[in-house]
């Protein structure tokens, strides 16, 4: 339960201007200011105002003892806020508009931004022009004539004495800036000028993380890829943004105005085919040139993506698809990474037994608020870093990772298969539930057979050779050491045979 006196003064919090991304420096931790909000003795820096929703703990600190939430809800006042929102999400938009005028409580619930976000995304599969709020965007998209007359449908009414932990946390996660203590830990291995052989032997072969500096100097993207260039060169081409498709111009309009718990992320696997110039503006770093999935030609699974997002956007904890290796290069901006080895499930993350589904906090910020502190007491603490423009992080097979943009960011990422993880990929692709686990291809069931056949045709004997090497390594690991060999297995002592 949230509880703090300063949260009663949320109406005094001023909206901050979005900072422009820095090209070469690590983002500085947000400075504390008089408008910061206190929660459990920790200082949070917030970005905007809410409808007046306060954490439930504040209800016990006020003298009025009046919670506006309950009056006006009628028979549904005993339901949880989450369930109320689920029910409202099933209603027609016109019904939401009528209900929002019934009472202050229903006004708050019916103006909950995620409800209108879902409506926009459902009715605008080919993109939209964001109008400052999801409700305004829906009206503008669905009823343009009415919107042009009525103007903005922003959240203007501030409701007094409304207490709800569920609604408040959603707003808090949408407007909370990263705390400095979440950014200071940087324990990843960094290398500059490393050779390909050193990379393979010291990192790839050992399934070990590394951040490589100074290997993107020949990328045209490093100089060209700003907003003006991307909008101009991409034109009317549409890119994958969650469940919808947007032009670069539309997406940047959205990104400039978005303050939400889970900002939409431009994450497109076909960018280089849609806009040829984008594919020519970068090349795979030499360390990752071996990509055996390429033997599948046009049938290979999705493997490369352009990633664009505002501060606060990113990817919650996941393991990269199809048991592949990956690299991620930051072109503009910076990203905070938190990574756990394959044998450690991150706190707050609950994968299903077959690995097909992962339950985790609603947003990345929520994970930092509720679970980051727990990582400090783990026997195996996570690897963390801030990856800046011009740097590349290598993510080995099976590593859990979370990524959040600290500022407006642009990146390129690719998943690949090398000889070091070929057997892992083949084993993954032939799992009984491959149709559920395999991703990035239409033919999930037959991908294993197609891939194996293509490898055997292109690189005869490679699979058998790698299998023999793996078996030899396994035997050597199981072979008893000298001291184990001289132990008396019956007495637990040593055999003094000399």
C-alpha positions as CSV (number, residue, x, y, z in Angstrom):
1,X,0.0,0.0,0.0
2,X,1.3,3.5,-0.9
3,X,1.5,6.0,1.8
4,X,3.0,9.5,1.9
5,X,2.0,12.9,2.9
6,X,3.6,14.7,0.0
7,X,1.4,12.8,-2.5
8,X,-1.4,15.0,-1.2
9,X,0.3,17.9,-3.1
10,X,0.4,16.3,-6.5
11,X,-1.4,19.3,-8.0
12,X,1.8,21.3,-7.5
13,X,3.9,19.0,-9.7
14,X,4.9,20.8,-12.8
15,X,5.1,19.1,-16.2
16,X,8.7,18.9,-17.4
17,X,10.0,19.3,-20.9
18,X,11.4,16.2,-22.6
19,X,15.2,16.5,-22.7
20,X,17.0,16.1,-25.9
21,X,19.2,13.0,-26.1
22,X,22.9,13.4,-25.5
23,X,25.2,12.0,-28.1
24,X,28.2,10.8,-26.2
25,X,27.6,11.1,-22.5
26,X,25.9,8.8,-20.0
27,X,22.6,10.3,-18.9
28,X,23.0,12.0,-15.5
29,X,20.7,10.9,-12.7
30,X,17.7,13.2,-12.4
31,X,18.3,16.1,-10.1
32,X,16.1,16.4,-7.1
33,X,13.7,19.3,-7.1
34,X,11.1,20.9,-4.8
35,X,8.3,19.2,-6.7
36,X,9.6,15.7,-6.2
37,X,7.4,13.1,-4.5
38,X,8.3,11.1,-1.5
39,X,7.4,7.4,-1.2
40,X,8.7,5.2,1.6
41,X,11.6,7.6,2.2
42,X,12.8,7.4,-1.4
43,X,12.8,10.4,-3.7
44,X,10.9,10.1,-7.0
45,X,10.9,12.7,-9.8
46,X,7.6,12.9,-11.6
47,X,6.7,14.3,-15.0
48,X,3.1,15.3,-15.1
49,X,-0.2,15.6,-13.3
50,X,-3.0,13.0,-12.8
51,X,-6.7,13.2,-12.4
52,X,-6.2,13.6,-8.7
53,X,-5.9,9.9,-7.8
54,X,-3.9,9.4,-4.6
55,X,-2.5,6.2,-3.0
56,X,-4.8,4.5,-0.5
57,X,-2.3,5.1,2.3
58,X,-3.1,8.8,2.0
59,X,-6.7,8.1,3.0
60,X,-5.5,7.3,6.5
61,X,-3.5,10.5,6.7
62,X,-6.3,12.9,5.8
63,X,-8.8,14.4,8.2
64,X,-11.8,14.1,5.9
65,X,-11.9,10.3,5.9
66,X,-13.9,10.5,2.6
67,X,-13.0,8.4,-0.3
68,X,-14.7,9.7,-3.5
69,X,-14.1,6.3,-5.1
70,X,-17.0,4.5,-3.4
71,X,-19.9,7.0,-3.8
72,X,-21.2,6.9,-7.4
73,X,-20.1,3.3,-8.2
74,X,-23.4,1.8,-7.0
75,X,-23.4,-2.0,-6.8
76,X,-20.0,-2.3,-8.3
77,X,-18.2,-0.5,-5.5
78,X,-17.2,-3.8,-3.9
79,X,-15.3,-4.9,-7.0
80,X,-11.6,-4.4,-7.3
81,X,-10.4,-1.5,-9.4
82,X,-8.8,-3.9,-11.9
83,X,-12.0,-5.8,-12.4
84,X,-14.0,-2.6,-12.8
85,X,-11.6,-1.5,-15.5
86,X,-11.9,-4.9,-17.2
87,X,-15.6,-4.5,-17.3
88,X,-15.5,-1.0,-18.7
89,X,-13.0,-2.2,-21.3
90,X,-15.8,-4.3,-22.8
91,X,-18.2,-1.4,-23.2
92,X,-18.8,0.7,-26.3
93,X,-17.0,4.0,-26.4
94,X,-20.3,5.9,-26.4
95,X,-21.3,4.1,-23.2
96,X,-18.0,5.1,-21.6
97,X,-18.8,8.7,-22.5
98,X,-22.2,8.5,-20.8
99,X,-20.9,6.7,-17.7
100,X,-18.1,9.3,-17.3
101,X,-20.8,12.0,-16.7
102,X,-22.7,10.0,-14.0
103,X,-20.3,10.5,-11.1
104,X,-16.8,11.6,-10.2
105,X,-15.8,8.0,-9.6
106,X,-17.0,6.8,-13.0
107,X,-15.3,9.8,-14.5
108,X,-12.0,8.7,-13.2
109,X,-12.4,5.1,-14.2
110,X,-13.9,5.9,-17.7
111,X,-10.9,8.2,-18.4
112,X,-8.3,5.6,-17.6
113,X,-5.9,6.0,-20.5
114,X,-5.2,2.3,-21.2
115,X,-8.9,1.7,-21.9
116,X,-8.8,4.3,-24.7
117,X,-5.4,3.1,-25.9
118,X,-6.9,-0.3,-26.5
119,X,-9.8,1.3,-28.5
120,X,-7.4,3.3,-30.6
121,X,-5.2,0.3,-31.4
122,X,-8.2,-1.9,-32.2
123,X,-9.7,0.6,-34.7
124,X,-6.4,1.9,-36.2
125,X,-4.4,-1.1,-37.5
126,X,-2.7,1.1,-40.1
127,X,-1.6,3.9,-37.8
128,X,-2.9,7.1,-36.2
129,X,-1.9,10.6,-35.3
130,X,-1.6,11.0,-31.6
131,X,-3.5,13.9,-30.1
132,X,-2.0,14.2,-26.6
133,X,-4.2,11.6,-24.9
134,X,-5.6,8.3,-26.0
135,X,-9.2,9.5,-25.6
136,X,-8.6,12.6,-27.8
137,X,-6.8,10.3,-30.3
138,X,-9.8,8.0,-30.4
139,X,-12.3,10.7,-31.0
140,X,-10.1,12.3,-33.7
141,X,-9.7,9.0,-35.5
142,X,-13.3,7.8,-35.1
143,X,-15.2,11.1,-35.2
144,X,-12.9,13.7,-36.9
145,X,-15.7,16.2,-37.6
146,X,-16.8,16.2,-34.0
147,X,-13.2,16.4,-32.8
148,X,-12.5,19.5,-35.0
149,X,-15.4,21.3,-33.4
150,X,-15.0,20.2,-29.8
151,X,-11.2,20.3,-29.7
152,X,-9.1,18.4,-27.2
153,X,-10.5,15.7,-25.0
154,X,-7.7,15.8,-22.5
155,X,-8.0,14.9,-18.8
156,X,-9.0,18.2,-17.4
157,X,-11.1,17.5,-14.3
158,X,-9.2,16.9,-11.1
159,X,-11.2,14.8,-8.6
160,X,-10.7,15.5,-4.9
161,X,-10.3,12.7,-2.3
162,X,-10.1,9.8,-4.7
163,X,-7.9,7.0,-3.3
164,X,-6.8,3.9,-5.3
165,X,-3.5,2.0,-5.2
166,X,-4.2,0.3,-8.5
167,X,-4.9,3.5,-10.5
168,X,-2.2,5.5,-8.7
169,X,0.5,2.9,-9.4
170,X,-0.4,2.9,-13.1
171,X,-0.1,6.7,-13.2
172,X,3.1,6.6,-11.0
173,X,4.8,4.1,-13.3
174,X,3.9,6.2,-16.3
175,X,5.4,9.4,-14.9
176,X,8.3,8.2,-12.8
177,X,11.8,9.0,-13.9
178,X,14.6,6.5,-13.3
179,X,16.1,6.8,-9.8
180,X,19.9,7.4,-9.7
181,X,20.4,4.2,-7.6
182,X,19.0,2.1,-10.4
183,X,21.6,3.5,-12.8
184,X,24.9,3.4,-10.9
185,X,25.7,-0.3,-11.1
186,X,27.8,-1.1,-14.1
187,X,29.6,-4.5,-13.8
188,X,29.6,-5.7,-17.4
189,X,32.9,-6.6,-19.0
190,X,33.9,-3.9,-21.5
191,X,36.3,-4.4,-24.4
192,X,37.7,-2.1,-27.1
193,X,39.8,-3.3,-30.1
194,X,39.2,-6.9,-29.2
195,X,40.0,-9.4,-32.1
196,X,37.5,-11.8,-33.5
197,X,39.4,-14.8,-32.1
198,X,39.5,-13.2,-28.6
199,X,35.8,-12.5,-28.8
200,X,35.0,-16.1,-29.8
201,X,37.3,-17.8,-27.3
202,X,36.7,-15.5,-24.3
203,X,33.0,-14.7,-24.7
204,X,31.0,-16.5,-27.4
205,X,32.4,-20.0,-26.7
206,X,31.8,-19.4,-22.9
207,X,28.3,-18.0,-23.4
208,X,29.6,-14.9,-21.6
209,X,28.3,-11.3,-21.8
210,X,30.5,-8.4,-23.2
211,X,30.0,-4.8,-24.2
212,X,32.1,-3.8,-27.2
213,X,33.1,-0.2,-27.7
214,X,34.3,1.5,-30.9
215,X,33.2,-0.9,-33.5
216,X,30.5,1.1,-35.3
217,X,32.7,3.8,-36.8
218,X,32.0,2.8,-40.4
219,X,28.2,2.9,-39.9
220,X,26.5,5.7,-41.9
221,X,23.6,5.4,-39.4
222,X,25.7,6.9,-36.6
223,X,25.8,10.3,-38.5
224,X,22.6,10.1,-40.5
225,X,19.9,8.6,-38.3
226,X,18.2,11.6,-36.7
227,X,14.5,12.3,-36.9
228,X,14.6,14.5,-40.0
229,X,16.5,11.9,-41.9
230,X,14.3,9.0,-40.9
231,X,11.1,10.8,-41.6
232,X,12.4,11.9,-45.0
233,X,14.0,8.6,-46.2
234,X,11.2,6.4,-44.9
235,X,8.3,8.5,-46.3
236,X,5.0,6.6,-46.2
237,X,6.6,3.3,-45.3
238,X,4.9,1.8,-42.3
239,X,6.6,0.0,-39.4
240,X,5.5,-2.4,-36.7
241,X,4.6,-0.5,-33.5
242,X,2.9,-3.0,-31.2
243,X,-0.3,-4.2,-32.9
244,X,-0.4,-1.4,-35.4
245,X,1.6,0.0,-38.3
246,X,2.9,3.6,-38.3
247,X,5.0,5.9,-40.4
248,X,8.1,7.4,-38.9
249,X,6.4,10.8,-38.8
250,X,3.4,9.4,-37.0
251,X,5.5,7.5,-34.5
252,X,7.7,10.5,-33.6
253,X,4.5,12.6,-33.0
254,X,3.3,10.0,-30.6
255,X,6.7,9.5,-28.9
256,X,7.0,13.3,-28.2
257,X,3.7,13.3,-26.3
258,X,3.5,9.9,-24.7
259,X,3.6,9.7,-20.9
260,X,2.3,6.2,-20.1
261,X,3.2,3.1,-18.2
262,X,4.1,1.1,-21.3
263,X,5.0,3.3,-24.2
264,X,4.6,1.9,-27.7
265,X,7.9,0.6,-29.1
266,X,8.8,0.7,-32.8
267,X,10.2,-2.7,-33.3
268,X,10.2,-3.8,-37.0
269,X,11.9,-6.9,-38.5
270,X,11.4,-5.9,-42.1
271,X,12.8,-2.4,-42.0
272,X,15.7,-3.0,-44.4
273,X,13.4,-4.4,-47.1
274,X,10.8,-1.6,-46.7
275,X,13.5,1.1,-46.9
276,X,16.7,0.0,-48.7
277,X,18.7,3.0,-47.5
278,X,18.3,1.8,-43.9
279,X,19.8,-1.5,-44.7
280,X,22.8,0.2,-46.4
281,X,23.4,2.5,-43.4
282,X,24.7,-0.3,-41.2
283,X,26.6,-3.6,-41.4
284,X,26.9,-6.5,-39.1
285,X,30.0,-6.0,-36.8
286,X,32.7,-8.4,-37.7
287,X,32.3,-10.4,-34.5
288,X,28.9,-11.6,-35.5
289,X,29.4,-12.3,-39.2
290,X,28.8,-16.1,-38.9
291,X,25.0,-16.6,-39.1
292,X,24.1,-20.1,-40.0
293,X,20.3,-19.3,-40.2
294,X,21.2,-17.6,-43.5
295,X,21.3,-21.0,-45.2
296,X,17.5,-20.9,-45.1
297,X,17.3,-17.9,-47.4
298,X,13.8,-16.4,-47.5
299,X,12.6,-19.0,-45.1
300,X,14.8,-17.9,-42.2
301,X,13.0,-16.6,-39.1
302,X,12.9,-12.9,-38.4
303,X,16.4,-12.0,-37.2
304,X,17.0,-8.2,-37.4
305,X,15.0,-5.2,-36.1
306,X,15.2,-1.5,-36.0
307,X,14.2,-0.3,-32.5
308,X,13.0,3.2,-31.7
309,X,11.4,4.4,-28.5
310,X,11.1,7.3,-26.1
311,X,12.5,7.4,-22.5
312,X,10.7,4.7,-20.5
313,X,10.0,2.4,-23.4
314,X,11.8,-1.0,-23.7
315,X,11.4,-4.7,-23.2
316,X,10.6,-6.5,-20.0
317,X,12.4,-9.6,-19.0
318,X,12.7,-12.2,-21.7
319,X,15.0,-14.7,-23.3
320,X,15.8,-14.2,-27.0
321,X,13.9,-16.5,-29.4
322,X,14.9,-19.8,-30.8
323,X,17.9,-20.2,-28.5
324,X,19.8,-17.7,-30.6
325,X,22.7,-15.4,-29.7
326,X,22.1,-11.7,-30.1
327,X,23.8,-8.3,-30.5
328,X,22.3,-4.9,-29.9
329,X,23.9,-1.7,-31.1
330,X,22.8,1.8,-29.9
331,X,22.8,4.4,-32.7
332,X,21.2,7.3,-30.7
333,X,20.4,7.6,-27.0
334,X,21.2,5.2,-24.2
335,X,19.8,2.0,-22.7
336,X,19.8,0.5,-19.2
337,X,20.4,-3.3,-19.2
338,X,19.8,-5.8,-16.4
339,X,20.8,-9.4,-17.3
340,X,20.6,-12.7,-15.5
341,X,22.4,-16.0,-16.5
342,X,20.3,-18.9,-17.8
343,X,20.2,-20.6,-14.4
344,X,18.8,-17.6,-12.5
345,X,15.2,-16.5,-13.0
346,X,14.9,-12.8,-12.2
347,X,12.9,-11.8,-9.1
348,X,9.3,-11.1,-10.0
349,X,9.4,-13.2,-13.2
350,X,7.5,-16.5,-13.4
351,X,8.0,-18.5,-16.6
352,X,5.7,-21.5,-17.3
353,X,7.2,-25.0,-17.0
354,X,7.5,-25.3,-20.8
355,X,8.9,-21.8,-21.3
356,X,6.0,-20.8,-23.6
357,X,4.8,-18.0,-21.3
358,X,6.3,-15.5,-18.9
359,X,4.4,-13.7,-16.1
360,X,6.1,-10.5,-15.0
361,X,5.2,-7.0,-13.7
362,X,3.0,-4.9,-16.0
363,X,5.7,-2.4,-16.7
364,X,9.5,-2.1,-16.6
365,X,9.3,0.8,-14.1
366,X,7.1,-1.4,-11.8
367,X,9.8,-4.1,-11.8
368,X,12.4,-1.5,-10.7
369,X,10.1,-0.2,-8.0
370,X,9.2,-3.5,-6.5
371,X,12.0,-6.0,-7.3
372,X,15.3,-4.2,-8.1
373,X,16.1,-3.9,-4.4
374,X,15.9,-7.7,-4.1
375,X,18.7,-8.2,-6.6
376,X,21.2,-6.8,-4.1
377,X,20.8,-9.8,-1.8
378,X,21.0,-12.5,-4.5
379,X,23.9,-14.9,-4.5
380,X,24.2,-14.4,-8.3
381,X,23.6,-10.7,-8.8
382,X,22.6,-9.5,-12.3
383,X,25.0,-8.0,-14.8
384,X,24.1,-4.4,-15.4
385,X,25.2,-1.5,-17.6
386,X,24.2,1.6,-19.5
387,X,24.8,1.0,-23.2
388,X,25.5,4.3,-25.0
389,X,25.5,5.4,-28.6
390,X,28.3,3.7,-30.5
391,X,28.4,0.7,-28.2
392,X,27.3,-2.9,-28.8
393,X,26.2,-5.5,-26.2
394,X,26.6,-9.2,-26.9
395,X,23.8,-11.3,-25.4
396,X,24.6,-15.0,-25.1
397,X,22.1,-17.9,-25.4
398,X,19.5,-18.2,-22.7
399,X,20.3,-15.0,-20.7
400,X,17.3,-13.2,-19.2
401,X,17.4,-9.5,-20.0
402,X,15.4,-6.3,-19.4
403,X,16.1,-3.1,-21.4
404,X,14.7,0.4,-20.8
405,X,15.5,3.5,-22.8
406,X,16.9,6.3,-20.6
407,X,16.2,8.9,-23.4
408,X,14.9,8.9,-26.9
409,X,16.8,6.0,-28.5
410,X,17.4,4.3,-31.8
411,X,19.1,0.9,-32.0
412,X,19.7,-2.1,-34.3
413,X,19.6,-5.7,-33.0
414,X,20.1,-9.0,-34.7
415,X,19.8,-12.6,-33.5
416,X,22.1,-15.2,-35.1
417,X,23.3,-18.8,-35.0
418,X,27.0,-19.6,-34.9
419,X,28.8,-22.9,-34.7
420,X,29.1,-22.4,-31.0
421,X,25.3,-22.6,-30.5
422,X,24.2,-24.5,-33.5
423,X,23.4,-27.7,-31.5
424,X,21.5,-25.6,-28.9
425,X,19.3,-24.2,-31.7
426,X,18.7,-27.5,-33.3
427,X,17.7,-29.0,-30.0
428,X,15.3,-26.1,-29.3
429,X,13.7,-26.4,-32.6
430,X,12.8,-30.0,-32.2
431,X,11.1,-29.7,-28.8
432,X,7.7,-31.4,-28.6
433,X,6.0,-28.0,-28.2
434,X,8.0,-26.3,-30.9
435,X,4.8,-25.0,-32.5
436,X,4.4,-22.8,-29.4
437,X,8.0,-21.9,-28.6
438,X,9.5,-21.2,-32.1
439,X,8.9,-17.6,-33.3
440,X,9.5,-15.4,-36.3
441,X,8.4,-17.9,-38.9
442,X,5.2,-19.2,-40.3
443,X,6.4,-22.8,-40.4
444,X,7.2,-23.5,-36.8
445,X,6.7,-27.2,-36.8
446,X,9.1,-28.0,-39.8
447,X,11.7,-25.4,-39.1
448,X,14.0,-27.9,-37.4
449,X,14.0,-30.3,-40.3
450,X,14.5,-27.6,-42.9
451,X,17.3,-26.0,-41.0
452,X,19.2,-29.2,-40.4
453,X,18.8,-30.3,-44.0
454,X,20.1,-26.9,-45.2
455,X,23.1,-27.0,-42.8
456,X,24.0,-30.5,-44.0
457,X,23.8,-29.4,-47.6
458,X,25.9,-26.3,-47.1
459,X,28.3,-27.5,-44.4
460,X,28.6,-31.3,-44.8
461,X,29.7,-33.1,-41.6
462,X,29.5,-30.0,-39.4
463,X,26.7,-31.2,-37.2
464,X,28.3,-34.6,-36.6
465,X,31.7,-32.9,-35.9
466,X,30.1,-30.5,-33.3
467,X,28.2,-33.4,-31.7
468,X,31.4,-35.4,-31.2
469,X,33.2,-32.3,-29.7
470,X,30.3,-31.7,-27.3
471,X,30.4,-35.4,-26.2
472,X,34.1,-35.2,-25.7
473,X,33.8,-32.1,-23.6
474,X,31.0,-33.7,-21.6
475,X,33.1,-36.8,-20.9
476,X,36.1,-34.6,-19.8
477,X,33.9,-32.7,-17.4
478,X,32.5,-36.0,-15.9
479,X,36.0,-37.5,-15.6
480,X,37.1,-37.6,-12.0
481,X,40.0,-35.4,-10.9
482,X,43.2,-36.8,-9.5
483,X,42.0,-36.3,-5.9
484,X,38.6,-37.9,-6.6
485,X,40.4,-40.9,-8.1
486,X,42.5,-41.5,-5.0
487,X,39.5,-41.4,-2.6
488,X,38.4,-44.6,-1.1
489,X,34.7,-44.7,-2.1
490,X,33.9,-47.2,0.6
491,X,35.6,-45.6,3.6
492,X,35.4,-42.0,2.5
493,X,39.2,-41.7,3.1
494,X,42.2,-41.9,0.8
495,X,43.9,-44.9,-0.8
496,X,47.5,-44.8,0.3
497,X,48.8,-47.0,-2.5
498,X,52.4,-45.9,-2.3
